[in-house]
Every structure is written in C-alpha cells, then in structure tokens.
C-alpha cells in the first residue's frame, strides 16, 4: 500500500486509514504496509509503527495487515518486527539483507533469527535484482522447515525454481512482479502482492476469479488489461509520481490524498495489496474464512493467510489432499466469500 503524506511530508494517518478501507472494500484480502512502494526507506521506525497501528484499527478483522520490516541489519529487522507485532500486525514481510550480498548460510540465519523473534508468520521477500542476493532453492527448502516461515513474495523471475520449491514444501508463493501474477498462480501460486492494486483492486481480483472459475482465456485477457498501469511512470515505479519528481502521488485517483516523500522511484512489484490473503494469527482470534479464494485453512496448522499447498479446493468444495505438486486445473479452486458462501456468477466479473 502506498503511504499517504501531508503537504509538509508528514505521515497522514487519517488518509492511510481511508485508503486501507477503500482497498478492502474493493477486493483486497490483505494489506502490506511499509514496503518500498510505501516508501519505507524514507519513513522513521516510529512512523512505520504508527502506520501499522492505524491501519490495523481501520480494517479490523476484515483483512490481514502484513508489515514490511526488512533491513540490511538483522538486529534492526528484529526490532522492527517486534514493534510491528505490538502495533497489531498479522504477519511480517522480510526482505533479504541488501547491498552486503551475504552468503546463503548468513541469509538463512538472518531469516531464522527474525522468525524466532516474534510469534507472527513470516513472508520471505526474494528480490535479487534489488538486494543483490538470491534466496537459493536449497536455502528456501531449509527455511520452509521453520514453523513460522510460511510464505514467499517472489520477485526472482524464476518460475522453474519457484515451482520446485512449491512442489517440495508447503510455502505459499505470492507473485511480487505484476507481469508474473497469472503465470505464477497458474503453476500453483497462492496469489500476489500487487502495486497496481492500489489503483485497480477490482481489476486485479477479477483475473484470479476468472481463472478459478475455469475461464482461462478470459483470465489471460483480463490479466493483459492490468499490465499497462505498471508501465505508466517507468522510471518512477508503478505507485505513481513522488513529490520530488513533479507532483502528488496518485493525484485524482480517489485512492490517496497527498503525495510521496522520496525523490526516487519504488521497486517494481513492491509491497501493496496481496490478493488471496485472509485471516491472521491464531492467538488474535480473528476470522479465517477465505474472502477471495483458497486462503488459510484452520486445518492446515499455520496462522498465515494463504492457499495451503496440497489441500486444493475442488469445484465441489471438498479438499483434495496430495503432495502439493499436482497441477491445479481450471475450476479446481473455487473462490469463497468472507462468510464462507460461494459467490454467484462465473467469478470473472469484478467485485
């Protein structure tokens, strides 16, 4: 989610709450805060915590709130994670330590240390084009054994590697690259963390609704329609112009009042609104019924809001068990609404 700022570049919490409610009302199952699209490199630790608290209060149990807490320092990341947990986050997004390019053993140790520091589920963020370091397949397989490391935001541009990990673990894979949203979903992904969803949440949801309904050709057509917004400001990232680059962010969209703080662009595919994300940590006692298809199942044993690998929902509504490696064909993962009912229609129409 993008972070609203006032004209003096201060954090605009009322606008953030308004935007969060707008996104949830229009089909987002969860919100990722304090990612690079949210301009986290320019916000203080106190502002990050205040944003999580304000948005969690605004959306309540209607959506999951995932807090970006990554940094190049393990100790700092742990501190941010603990602060996010106290502020009411339902999960954590943790990026690979950047710039220093640590070896794989250090990458694994970093993520395990953060996962051990709180009781929240962790989504790993694999974006080697920005961090300089890939989370290699073998490292990912080892991290999947940690009880709180349960999901991946995938920006590695390696469908083969991602498919291998999905086939051998229960990690829920979310595309972090708009152009791979549907391709990753088609080979077993759980959904996506979308920047474009800040301005077109219903259109983004419609793509996966169509695929779940078995309308693969329609899903491909709708997916093509979602791609151009991500290229409008190519040098600035898909979240819109920053104040330092000539104007308020997302002006006139109705989704954001005020503009950005940073002078540069955000990472393409950075944290925004993840679809197929519902529920929260079990100890918070929030509802866990999937709002937008195949989300966290209480029987899976993980508090993370995701589609459980190997427990795919068939068109009859019965769970199909297996290794998680079998392909999910059209119509095998019927979307369910927040109240557990199957919504009417083909699922292709935007909500």
N, C-alpha and C positions, 0 to 999 in steps of 0.2 A: 504494500500500500504506500502510496506516496504519503509524505509527511507535509501537512499544511503549515505555512508560516505566515505571520502577520507582516505588515509593510515594513516593520523595523527588524525583520528577520527573526523575531521571537517565535517560539513554538505556539501554534494556535490550537489549543486543545479542544475548544468547542467545535471548530471546523473539522478536526480529526474525528470527533465523535459523530458528527453529521455525515461525514464521508463513509465512516465504517458502517453506520446503519444503512446508508444508501446502497453500499455494495452487498450487504447481506440481504437486503430487501430485493435485490435484483439478481440473486442466484449464487452468490459466493458462499461456499460452505465454511470457509475459514479465512483468516486474515494474517498475513505475515508482516510484522512490523519491524522497523529498524534494519531493513535490508539496504542495499545500495540504492535501489530505487527510492527508498525512504530517506536517502541522503545521510545514512548513518555515519559516514566519515566526518560530517560537519556538525553532528549533534553531541552534546556532552552526555556523560553517563547518567546524570540526573534527568536530563531531558528524555533519554531513552526509557528510563523507568517510569517517568510521568506519563509518557505516551502509552505504554503498555497498560498502566493502571486505568487511564481514562477510557481507552478503547474497550478493555475488558468490562468496565462498568456499563458502557453504552450498549454492547451487544449481548451481555449476559450469557445465557446458555444457548443462544441461537446459533452461535458459530464458535469455532476454535480460534484462539489467539496464539499465534506462534511468534516468539520473539527472536529476532536475529541477535546473536551475542558473540559472533566471531571476531577475532582479532589475531594479530601475529604473536601475541603473548598468551601462554596458557594460563598464567595467574590472572591476567586481566579478563580473559574469557570466563574463567570460573567465577570471578566477582560479578560480572555482568549476568551470568546465568543465575546465580543466587538472588540477585536483585530482581530479575525478571520473575522468578518463582514467587518471591514475596509480593510482587505487584499484581499477580493474578494470571500470569501466562499459563497456557495449557501445554506448551511444548517449546522446544528450542531449535533454532536453525544455527548450525555451527559450521563455519567455513574452514577449509584447510588453511593453516598458517601461511601467510603470503610473504612474498619477497625473499625470505631467507632460504626457501627451497629445501626444507628438511628432508632427510632420508625417510623411507617408508616406516621404519621402526619408530621414528620420532613422530610421524604423522599418527600412527596408531596409538602411541602413548598419549598424545595430546587429546585425541577424541575420547579415550577411555577415562582420562582424568576429569574431563568436563562432564561426562556421563555419570561418573561416580559422585560428583559434587552436589547434585540435586536429585529429587525424585521425579523429575519430568522426563518424558520421552524426548529423544534427540533425533533430528533430521540432519544427516550429513550433507554438506554442500560441496559437490565436486565440480569445480570450475577452473581447470588448469590454465586456460587461456588468460585468466586474470591473476591467479595466485602463483603460477609458475610451477605448481606441483600437482600431479595427478594422484588421486586415491586409486592405486592399482588394484586389479581384480583380487589378487591374493590378500591384500590388506583389507579390502572390503569384506571378503569372506570371513576373515578373522574378527573384524569389528561386529559383524552380524551376530556373533555369539553373545555379545553383551545384551543383557535383558532390556536395557533402556535405549539402545541404538536400534531404531526400528524403521527408519525411512531414509531416503536419499533424494535430494534435489539434484537432478542430473543435468549438468551442462558440459559434459565431457565429449559430446559429439561422437560417441562410440556405441552404436546400437548393439553390436555384437558383444562387446564387453558387458554392457548393461543386461543383455538377455542372459548371458552366462550367470551373472550374479543372481538375477531374479529366479532362474531355474534351480539354483542350489541353496537359496536362503528364503526367509520369509520377509526380507526387506521390501517395503513398499516404495516403488520408484515413481517420482513426480518429475515430469519434464520441466526444466528451467529455461528452455530455449523455445520460443514461440513456434519456430518452424518445425520442431520435432514433437509438438504436443500430441498430434494424432498418430504419427508413426510409433512413438514410444507406447502410447496407450494400446495400439493395435497388437503389440507383441507382449502385452501383459502389464503395462504400467498402471499405476493407481490413479493418475490424473496429472495435474500440472500446477505449478506456481507461476502465475501469469502477470506480466506487467500490463499488457493490453487490456486485461480485465478491469483495470482502473477506469477505463472509459467505455468498455463494451462488455460488461459482465454477462449479459444475457446471450449475446452472440457467442461468447466463448463456451458457455454452458451448453448451448444448442448443439455444438459439434459432437460432444460426448453423448448427449441424449440421443442423437441420431444414430451414432454407432451402436449404442446399447440396444436400440430398437431394431437393429439389423439393417438399417438403411445406410450401407457403407458408402455408396456413391453419393448420397446426399450429404453424409458426414464429410466426405472429401471436398464437396462443393462448398459447404459452409466453412470448412477449415481454410480454404483459399481466401474467403472473404475476410478472415480475421488477420491475415498476414500484412496487408499494406499499412495499417496504423503503426506497426513496429518499425517502419522504414521512413516515416514522415520526416523526422529530425535525425538523420542517420548519424551525425557527429555528436549528438547530444543524448542519445539513448531514447528508448520508447516512452519515457514517462513525461515528456513534454519539455518546453524550454525552461531554463533556470533564469532567475532574476539577473544573474551576472552575464547572461547571454541574450538579453534583449526582451524580457517580458515575464509576467507571472506564469507559473506552471499551469497548464490545462485551463487557461482562461476561457470562459464561456461554455465549458462542458457541463456545468452544474454539479460536477463531482468534487471540485476543490475550490475553496476560496483562498486567495493568496497565492504566493509563488514559492519557489525553491530558495535555498540558501547558498548552495555551492555554485561555483563558476563553471564547473565542468559537467560532463555527462555521467550518466549512470550505466552500469553494466547491462548490456542487452540480456533480457530474460531474468532480470533481478527480481528480488522478492516483491510480491504483490498479493494476489488473491488466489490461493490454491483451491481448485475445484476437487470434488470427491474427498473433501475433508470435513469431517463431522466429529462431534464428541470431544472429550477432554480427558484429563487424568481421572482415574477411578476414585481417588480419595476426595475429589471435589464434588462427587455425586451428581454430575451433570448428565443430561440425557445423551444417549449414544446412538439413537436411531439415525441411519443414514438419511441425509436430506437429498443427496444428489447422486446416489448410486454406489453400491458396494463399499461402504465405508466401514469403520471399525465395528467388528462383531464382538460382543462381550465374551463369546465362547473362545475367541482367539487367544485371549490371555494377555493382550497388550493394550495399554491405555492410549496408543497412538491412533489418531483418526485416519484410517487408511483402508484400502481394499486388501483383505488378508489373502496372501498368496496360497493357492491350493484349496481355497474354500470359496470357489466362484459361484455366484448366484445364477441358477439356471432360469429359463423362461417360466418354469413352473413355480419358482420361488423357493425351491429346495436347494440346500447346499450340496455342491459336488466336491468331494474330497479328492486329494491326489498329491502329487509331488510338487505341484505348482509350475511344472514345466510344460504341461499340456497347453496347446493354443486355445485362446478364448475366441470362439467364432461369433459371428453376428447373433445377437439376441440371447447370449448365454449369461448376460449380467444385467438383469432387469433393474432399472432405476427405481428407487423407493423414495417417497416423500418423507418429510420430517416426522409426520405422525405414523409412519410405517405403511401407509397406503400406497398402492401403485397408482401413479398419476395417469389420467386419461390421455388418449391420443397416442401418436406414434413416438412421442418423445423428441421429435425433431424440431417442434416449434419452440421458439424462445419463450422462457417464462418471464 
